Amino acid sequence: MKKLLAFLLSAAMALTLAIPAMAAPEDAVPISGAPDGDFSWYTAEQAYLDAHPGLEEQLRASAYDFFAREVAGSMSPEEYMAYFEMTEEEFLDEMVLWQVSALLEAEEERSWVDAIKTALGGVPGQIGVMVNGEYVKFPDAVPEVTGGRTMVPVRAIVEALGGEVDYEYAGQKNEVRLFIDKYTINFTIGGTTAVRHTRGTDTGEPDETIEMDCAPYIKGGRTYVPVRFLGEILGYEVGWDGQFQTAVLLDRDELAARYDEHFTIMNRVQANRGLTMEEGKNYKADVKGNLTVTAFDTLNGNQTYKADLSASQILNSEAANAKLSLKLSDNARAGLEKLMLGGYSTPEDTELFHTLLDILEDLEFIVTEKGLGWLHAAALDEAAGEKNVWLGLDLGAEWGQLAFAQTGDATMGSVLAAMIDVDSVESLPTAVSPAAQLLYELYGDHRFTTSGGVSTRTIGLDDLLALYKDMGLTEADLAEAKAAFQEFSITMKVDSKGGVTMACAMQTAALDGVPGLKLTMDVKQDSGNAAISMTLHIANIGEGRLTLTQTWSTTSEKPQDQPPEGAIVVDPAELLNP
């Protein structure tokens, strides 16, 4: 938000620089105030100045510094005034207005932040601590920043986490012991070392020792500790939202479990459609599809374009390799070329375009769980004048781990929790983030009706519009939306094992020059196998039909984990910078 506001302010300043004639009309009211009965030039900036006596003089005194800091570029104030034919008084007036605008923007942002913070249970103007989306309440002592570190009253936050605090245990002065969940944490006031024990273990040795970057201290009878230390030693991710002045503690597993309580039906679907790869087993996936697009032409006759897709993938928990073929009909290739290149391309552009299409007709790639990848196509061999040419890619270990995650183990909760930004308060309002709230309203357990082991969810137009009830839609807006749709329905059926069928139908009326359209789609998915068929009809323009099927099975074939022997591996950067 701050960056956006800064950008908007800069843009406003740039416009003022570019169009000085708009600074004020000849009969404009001076900054000092508006005459009786004439408020045409009495701005919010002037009202702000009127409400803060003495501010205008302060801003005039800082005008040159403000110009040098925010506006100058390569111009001096004197050059600026000369260029725009301004007197010094006019220059000072303008700098005052710009400074007031910046103050108003900052005040507006503070009001917005304070409103959200209050709604979420925080206290405006106070350092906050949020644990899994909920603000911790501090009844007396409050968090503070010391030496650039956020320090929190330990008792309030420990009790919020369901723990206990014990002071001066075993006769040792200034010693503090915390009991939280399965852990015991010991530290000394004024010291920077803390140890964590897991209760129930026999060794007596600490399982975690952590050095604090700021020593605990006592203030007003309360013990303060660095919030980052406390969060990390308990296994939380710790972030800081500077806009909301809030430390964010996040346990994604706990939050995922909280989400999953509301998505048991959709998690059946997730488990059923996902593939849980077992160590030592190989799997094969086959995908086939075709797309047909017909452009209506009453004068010259309809024109039909086709594309066929086939893909085969072999994978295990360590590597995957796949072959892909996308074949376009001749007229589809010609039409796509015209669309992409616009008929103004150079011969080199045309050649590159056809090479890319040729690559998609015969493409093979290899990816490993370490994030290494290779790509091969007959068109690359032809372009290089060599055989068995592969492009080598280092995608990174994190990407590889993500790509080879146990997909069958993923839940709605784990996916939603993974989306949360640990440095953002807004991504964690209460226990449910905005994305989770939307999915909850669409596909939460409470939205399904269950009979005979089959859970059914039907979404009509009224259901869809209800999701936007808090967005300020007027009755006229709702009436316009309803008038636009002649049909809208989505019906999902989930069986007891997680197999799912879904039927979608949507039809709109022609409105304001936009032609009406009709969309139908049917989806069936069970045990990793899926079938999709979709038709889109746009009145007087054209129609498209798409079908896709996917099948999974185990196989004795092993995936390649590197290019074949004798392959020529090329760095893509070498192709871009020969």
C-alpha positions in Angstrom: 0.0 0.0 0.0 2.8 2.4 0.9 4.5 1.8 -2.4 1.2 2.4 -4.3 0.5 5.6 -2.4 4.0 6.8 -3.1 3.6 6.0 -6.8 0.3 7.9 -7.0 1.8 10.9 -5.2 4.8 10.9 -7.5 2.5 10.6 -10.5 0.4 13.6 -9.3 3.6 15.6 -8.9 4.8 14.6 -12.4 1.5 15.8 -13.8 1.8 19.1 -12.1 5.3 19.5 -13.5 4.2 18.6 -17.0 1.1 20.8 -17.0 1.9 24.0 -15.1 -1.0 25.8 -16.7 -3.3 23.7 -14.6 -1.7 24.9 -11.3 -4.4 27.6 -10.8 -6.7 29.8 -12.8 -6.1 33.5 -12.8 -8.9 34.1 -10.4 -8.0 31.3 -8.1 -8.4 31.8 -4.4 -5.0 32.1 -2.7 -3.9 29.3 -0.3 -4.7 31.5 2.7 -8.4 30.8 2.3 -11.6 31.2 0.3 -13.8 34.3 0.1 -17.3 34.2 1.4 -19.6 32.2 -0.9 -16.9 30.9 -3.2 -15.4 27.5 -2.4 -14.4 26.5 -5.9 -10.7 26.5 -5.0 -11.1 25.7 -1.3 -9.5 22.3 -1.3 -9.0 19.5 1.2 -5.5 20.7 1.6 -6.6 24.1 2.6 -9.1 22.6 5.1 -6.3 20.6 6.6 -4.2 23.7 7.0 -7.1 25.6 8.6 -7.5 22.7 11.1 -3.8 22.8 12.0 -2.8 26.4 12.9 0.9 27.1 12.4 1.4 24.2 10.0 1.6 26.3 6.9 4.5 28.3 8.3 6.4 25.1 9.1 5.8 23.7 5.6 6.9 26.9 4.0 10.1 26.7 6.0 10.7 23.2 4.8 9.7 23.8 1.2 13.2 23.9 -0.3 14.2 20.7 1.6 11.0 19.0 0.4 11.8 20.0 -3.2 15.3 18.7 -3.0 14.1 15.4 -1.5 11.0 14.6 -3.4 10.9 16.7 -6.6 14.1 18.1 -7.8 15.6 15.6 -10.2 18.3 17.6 -11.9 16.6 21.0 -11.4 17.4 23.5 -8.7 14.5 25.5 -7.1 15.6 28.5 -9.1 15.6 26.6 -12.4 12.2 25.2 -11.6 10.7 28.6 -10.9 12.3 30.1 -14.0 11.0 27.2 -16.2 7.5 27.6 -15.0 7.6 31.3 -14.7 6.8 31.3 -11.0 7.5 33.8 -8.3 9.1 32.5 -5.1 5.7 33.0 -3.3 4.0 30.8 -5.9 6.7 28.2 -5.6 6.2 28.1 -1.8 2.4 27.8 -2.2 2.9 24.8 -4.5 5.4 23.1 -2.2 3.0 23.6 0.7 0.1 22.0 -1.2 2.3 19.1 -2.2 3.4 18.5 1.4 -0.1 18.7 2.7 -1.2 16.2 0.0 1.4 13.8 1.3 0.2 14.3 4.9 -3.4 13.7 3.8 -2.4 10.5 2.0 -0.5 9.3 5.1 -3.4 10.1 7.4 -5.8 8.3 5.1 -3.6 5.2 5.2 -3.3 5.4 9.0 -7.1 5.6 9.2 -7.5 2.6 6.9 -4.9 0.6 8.9 -6.4 1.5 12.2 -9.9 0.4 11.0 -8.7 -3.0 9.9 -6.5 -3.5 12.9 -9.4 -2.7 15.2 -11.7 -5.0 13.3 -9.2 -7.9 13.7 -8.9 -7.3 17.4 -5.7 -5.2 17.5 -5.1 -1.8 19.1 -4.4 1.2 16.8 -1.1 2.9 17.7 0.1 -0.2 19.7 2.7 -2.8 18.7 0.7 -6.0 18.0 1.4 -9.7 18.1 -0.8 -12.0 15.9 -0.7 -15.8 16.4 -2.3 -17.8 13.6 -4.5 -14.9 12.6 -5.6 -13.8 16.1 -4.3 -10.7 18.0 -2.9 -11.5 21.4 -4.6 -9.4 24.2 -2.2 -7.5 26.5 -4.3 -6.3 29.5 -1.7 -4.1 31.1 1.9 -4.1 29.8 2.1 -3.8 26.1 4.8 -4.8 23.5 7.5 -2.3 22.6 10.4 -1.9 20.3 13.9 -1.8 21.9 17.0 -1.6 19.9 15.1 -2.4 16.7 13.7 -5.6 18.3 10.0 -6.3 19.2 9.8 -7.1 22.9 6.7 -8.6 24.4 5.4 -9.1 28.0 6.1 -12.8 28.3 3.2 -13.8 30.6 0.5 -12.4 28.3 1.8 -14.1 25.2 2.6 -17.4 27.0 -0.9 -17.6 28.5 -2.4 -16.8 25.1 -0.6 -19.8 23.8 -2.0 -21.9 26.6 1.2 -22.1 28.7 2.4 -21.1 32.1 5.2 -19.0 33.5 7.3 -19.9 36.6 9.7 -17.3 38.1 12.8 -17.9 40.3 12.4 -21.7 40.1 14.7 -23.9 42.3 15.8 -20.9 44.3 17.6 -19.3 41.3 17.0 -15.6 41.1 16.2 -14.0 37.8 15.5 -17.4 36.3 12.4 -17.9 34.2 10.8 -21.1 33.1 8.0 -21.4 30.6 5.7 -24.4 30.1 4.1 -24.4 26.7 2.6 -27.4 25.0 5.2 -30.2 25.3 8.1 -27.9 25.9 9.9 -26.4 28.9 11.9 -23.3 28.1 14.5 -21.8 30.5 16.3 -18.4 30.3 17.8 -15.8 32.6 16.9 -12.1 32.9 19.7 -10.2 31.3 21.1 -13.3 29.6 21.0 -14.1 25.9 20.9 -17.9 25.9 17.7 -20.0 26.3 17.3 -23.7 26.3 14.3 -25.8 25.3 13.5 -29.3 26.7 10.8 -31.7 25.4 9.0 -33.0 28.4 8.9 -36.8 28.8 12.4 -37.4 27.4 15.0 -39.2 29.5 18.3 -37.6 28.5 17.9 -34.4 30.4 19.8 -32.6 27.7 18.2 -29.7 26.0 16.9 -30.4 22.5 17.3 -26.8 21.4 19.6 -24.0 22.4 19.0 -20.5 21.0 20.9 -17.2 21.3 18.7 -14.2 21.6 19.7 -11.0 19.9 18.3 -8.9 22.7 18.4 -9.9 26.4 15.1 -10.2 28.4 14.5 -7.5 30.9 12.0 -6.4 33.6 10.0 -3.2 33.2 7.1 -2.2 35.4 7.1 -5.6 37.1 6.7 -7.4 33.8 9.3 -9.6 32.0 9.9 -8.7 28.4 11.4 -11.1 25.8 12.1 -10.9 22.1 9.0 -12.1 20.2 11.1 -13.7 17.5 13.0 -15.8 20.0 9.8 -17.0 21.6 8.1 -17.8 18.3 11.0 -19.6 16.7 11.9 -21.7 19.8 8.2 -22.9 19.7 8.4 -23.8 16.1 6.5 -20.8 14.6 7.5 -18.9 11.5 7.9 -15.2 12.5 7.3 -12.3 10.3 6.8 -8.5 10.7 4.2 -6.4 9.0 5.5 -2.8 9.2 2.4 -1.3 7.9 0.3 -2.7 10.8 3.2 -2.6 13.3 2.5 -6.3 14.1 4.7 -9.3 14.7 3.1 -12.4 13.0 3.6 -15.9 14.4 2.4 -18.6 12.1 2.1 -22.4 12.5 1.0 -23.6 9.1 0.3 -27.1 10.2 -2.0 -25.9 13.0 -3.8 -23.5 10.6 -4.1 -26.2 8.0 -5.8 -28.5 10.5 -8.2 -25.6 11.4 -9.1 -25.1 7.8 -9.5 -28.8 7.1 -12.2 -29.1 9.7 -14.5 -27.3 7.2 -13.4 -29.1 4.1 -13.8 -32.9 4.8 -15.8 -33.4 1.6 -13.4 -31.5 -0.7 -10.5 -33.3 1.0 -12.0 -36.6 -0.1 -11.9 -35.3 -3.6 -8.3 -34.1 -3.2 -7.2 -37.5 -1.8 -9.0 -39.3 -4.6 -7.7 -37.3 -7.4 -4.1 -37.0 -6.1 -1.4 -39.5 -6.7 0.6 -40.6 -3.6 3.8 -41.9 -5.0 5.3 -44.8 -3.1 9.0 -45.3 -2.8 10.4 -47.6 -5.5 7.2 -47.5 -7.7 6.9 -46.0 -11.1 3.8 -44.4 -12.6 2.5 -43.5 -16.0 0.1 -40.8 -17.0 -1.5 -40.4 -20.5 -3.4 -37.3 -21.6 -5.3 -37.0 -24.9 -7.3 -34.0 -26.0 -8.6 -32.2 -29.0 -9.9 -28.7 -29.7 -12.2 -27.6 -32.5 -13.0 -24.0 -33.2 -15.5 -22.9 -35.8 -15.7 -19.3 -36.9 -19.1 -18.4 -38.3 -19.0 -16.7 -41.7 -22.4 -16.4 -43.5 -20.8 -14.9 -46.7 -17.8 -17.1 -47.3 -18.8 -20.2 -45.3 -17.7 -21.3 -41.8 -14.1 -22.0 -41.1 -13.1 -24.8 -38.8 -9.7 -25.0 -37.0 -8.4 -28.1 -35.1 -5.7 -29.0 -32.6 -4.8 -32.4 -31.2 -2.9 -32.9 -28.0 -1.3 -36.0 -26.7 1.1 -36.4 -23.7 2.7 -39.3 -21.9 4.5 -39.0 -18.6 6.6 -41.6 -16.6 7.6 -40.6 -13.1 8.6 -41.7 -9.6 9.6 -39.9 -6.5 13.0 -38.8 -7.9 12.4 -38.0 -11.6 9.9 -37.5 -14.4 10.1 -37.4 -18.1 7.3 -36.6 -20.6 6.6 -36.5 -24.3 4.2 -33.9 -25.6 2.7 -33.4 -29.0 0.5 -30.5 -30.0 -0.5 -30.7 -33.7 -2.4 -27.9 -35.4 -4.3 -28.2 -38.6 -2.7 -26.3 -41.5 -5.3 -23.5 -41.5 -5.0 -23.3 -37.7 -1.2 -22.7 -38.0 -1.8 -20.1 -40.6 -4.5 -18.4 -38.6 -2.4 -18.4 -35.4 0.5 -16.9 -37.3 -1.7 -14.1 -38.6 -3.0 -13.5 -35.1 0.4 -13.5 -33.4 2.5 -11.8 -36.0 -0.1 -9.5 -37.5 1.2 -9.7 -41.0 4.0 -7.3 -40.3 6.7 -9.8 -39.3 10.2 -10.2 -40.7 11.3 -13.5 -42.3 13.3 -14.2 -39.1 10.2 -13.7 -36.9 8.2 -16.0 -39.1 10.9 -18.7 -39.0 11.1 -18.4 -35.2 7.4 -18.7 -34.9 7.2 -21.9 -37.0 10.2 -23.3 -35.1 8.3 -22.9 -31.8 5.2 -24.6 -33.2 7.4 -27.4 -34.5 8.9 -27.8 -31.1 5.5 -28.2 -29.6 4.7 -31.0 -32.1 7.6 -33.1 -30.8 8.7 -32.1 -27.3 10.3 -34.2 -24.6 11.5 -33.0 -21.2 13.1 -34.5 -18.1 12.9 -33.1 -14.5 14.4 -34.3 -11.3 13.5 -33.7 -7.7 16.8 -31.8 -7.4 15.3 -29.2 -9.8 17.5 -30.1 -12.8 15.7 -30.2 -16.2 16.4 -30.9 -19.9 14.3 -30.2 -23.0 14.5 -31.8 -26.4 12.7 -31.5 -29.7 13.5 -32.5 -33.3 13.1 -28.9 -34.3 16.1 -28.0 -32.0 18.2 -30.6 -33.7 17.3 -29.1 -37.1 18.0 -25.5 -35.9 21.4 -26.5 -34.4 22.4 -28.7 -37.3 23.2 -31.5 -34.8 21.4 -34.6 -33.5 20.3 -35.2 -29.9 20.5 -31.6 -28.7 19.0 -30.9 -25.3 18.5 -27.5 -23.5 19.7 -27.8 -19.9 17.8 -25.9 -17.1 18.5 -25.5 -13.4 15.1 -24.8 -11.9 16.3 -24.9 -8.3 16.0 -27.4 -5.5 13.0 -25.8 -4.0 11.0 -26.1 -7.3 12.0 -29.7 -7.6 10.9 -30.5 -4.0 7.6 -28.8 -4.8 7.1 -30.6 -8.1 7.7 -34.0 -6.5 5.6 -33.4 -3.3 3.3 -36.2 -2.3 0.3 -34.8 -4.1 -2.1 -37.3 -2.5 -1.2 -36.0 0.9 -2.1 -32.4 0.1 -5.3 -31.1 1.6 -7.4 -27.9 1.1 -6.0 -26.7 4.4 -2.3 -27.3 3.6 -2.7 -25.6 0.2 -4.5 -22.6 1.8 -2.0 -22.4 4.6 0.9 -22.5 2.2 -0.5 -19.4 0.4 -0.2 -17.2 3.6 2.3 -14.4 3.7 4.0 -14.5 7.1 4.7 -10.7 6.8 1.1 -9.8 6.1 -1.6 -9.2 8.7 -4.2 -9.0 6.0 -3.5 -12.5 4.8 -4.6 -13.8 8.2 -7.8 -12.2 9.4 -9.0 -14.4 12.3 -8.6 -18.1 11.5 -9.6 -17.9 7.9 -7.8 -16.0 5.2 -9.8 -14.3 2.4 -9.0 -17.1 -0.1 -10.1 -19.7 2.5 -13.2 -17.7 3.3 -14.2 -17.6 -0.4 -13.6 -21.4 -0.8 -15.5 -22.0 2.5 -18.5 -20.1 1.2 -18.3 -22.0 -2.1 -17.3 -25.6 -1.1 -17.3 -25.8 2.7 -19.0 -28.8 4.2 -22.0 -26.7 5.2 -22.8 -26.0 1.6 -23.3 -29.6 0.6 -26.3 -31.8 1.1 -25.6 -35.5 1.6 -27.9 -38.4 0.8 -27.1 -42.1 0.1 -23.4 -41.4 0.5 -23.4 -38.7 -2.2 -22.7 -35.1 -1.3 -24.2 -32.5 -3.7 -23.4 -28.8 -4.1 -25.4 -26.7 -6.4 -24.4 -23.1 -7.1 -27.0 -20.8 -8.7 -26.7 -17.1 -9.7 -28.1 -16.0 -6.4 -25.5 -18.0 -4.6 -22.8 -16.4 -6.7 -24.0 -12.8 -6.2 -24.3 -13.5 -2.4 -20.5 -13.8 -2.3 -20.3 -10.2 -3.2 -22.8 -8.9 -0.7 -20.1 -7.0 1.2 -18.7 -5.3 -1.9 -21.2 -2.5 -1.9 -23.3 -3.8 -4.8 -26.6 -1.8 -5.2 -29.9 -3.2 -6.1 -29.4 -1.8 -9.6 -26.1 -3.7 -9.8 -27.8 -6.9 -8.8 -30.6 -6.4 -11.2 -28.2 -5.8 -14.0 -26.3 -8.9 -13.2 -29.4 -11.0 -13.1 -30.6 -9.6 -16.4 -27.4 -10.5 -18.1 -27.7 -14.2 -17.2 -30.4 -16.4 -18.8 -28.9 -19.5 -17.1 -26.3 -20.1 -14.4 -25.7 -23.4 -12.6 -22.9 -25.5 -11.2 -23.7 -28.9 -9.8 -21.0 -31.0 -8.1 -21.6 -34.6 -6.8 -19.0 -36.3 -4.6 -19.3 -39.9 -3.7 -18.1 -41.5 -0.4 -14.6 -42.3 -1.9 -14.1 -38.8 -3.3 -15.0 -39.5 -6.9 -16.6 -36.4 -8.4 -18.8 -35.3 -11.3 -19.5 -31.7 -12.1 -21.8 -30.1 -14.6 -21.7 -26.4 -15.5 -24.1 -24.4 -17.6 -24.1 -20.7 -18.3 -25.9 -18.5 -20.8 -25.9 -14.8 -21.2 -28.1 -12.5 -23.2 -26.7 -10.0 -25.7 -26.1 -6.7 -23.8 -24.7 -3.3 -24.8 -23.3 -4.7 -28.0 -21.7 -7.7 -26.4 -23.0 -10.9 -28.0 -24.6 -13.6 -25.9 -22.7 -16.7 -25.1 -23.5 -20.2 -23.9 -21.0 -22.4 -22.0 -21.5 -26.0 -21.0 -18.9 -28.2 -19.2 -18.9 -31.7 -17.8 -16.1 -33.1 -15.6 -15.6 -36.6 -14.2 -12.7 -37.5 -11.9 -11.9 -40.6 -10.0 -8.7 -42.2 -8.7 -6.5 -39.9 -10.7 -8.4 -40.5 -14.0 -10.3 -37.5 -15.4 -12.4 -36.6 -18.4 -13.4 -33.0 -19.4 -15.7 -31.9 -22.2 -16.6 -28.2 -22.8 -18.5 -26.3 -25.4 -18.5 -22.5 -25.8 -20.9 -20.9 -28.3 -20.7 -17.1 -29.0 -23.7 -15.9 -31.0 -22.8 -14.9 -34.6 -19.1 -15.3 -33.9 -18.2 -18.9 -33.4 -18.1 -22.1 -31.4 -15.4 -24.1 -29.6 -15.3 -27.7 -28.4 -12.7 -29.1 -26.1 -12.3 -32.7 -24.8 -9.5 -34.0 -22.5 -8.9 -37.3 -20.9 -6.3 -38.4 -18.3 -5.4 -41.8 -17.1 -3.0 -43.0 -14.4 -1.4 -46.4 -13.8 1.6 -48.1 -12.3 4.3 -49.2 -14.8 7.6 -51.2 -14.8 9.2 -48.4 -17.0 11.5 -46.1 -15.2 11.7 -42.4 -16.0 14.9 -40.9 -17.4 16.8 -38.8 -14.9 19.2 -37.3 -17.4 19.6 -36.9 -21.2 20.6 -40.1 -23.1 24.3 -40.9 -23.7 25.9 -38.8 -26.4 23.5 -35.9 -26.0 24.7 -32.4 -26.6 23.5 -30.3 -23.7 23.2 -26.5 -24.5 22.7 -23.6 -22.0 19.7 -21.6 -23.2 21.7 -18.4 -22.5 24.1 -19.4 -25.3 21.2 -19.4 -27.7 20.0 -16.0 -26.6 23.6 -14.6 -26.6 25.5 -16.5 -29.3 
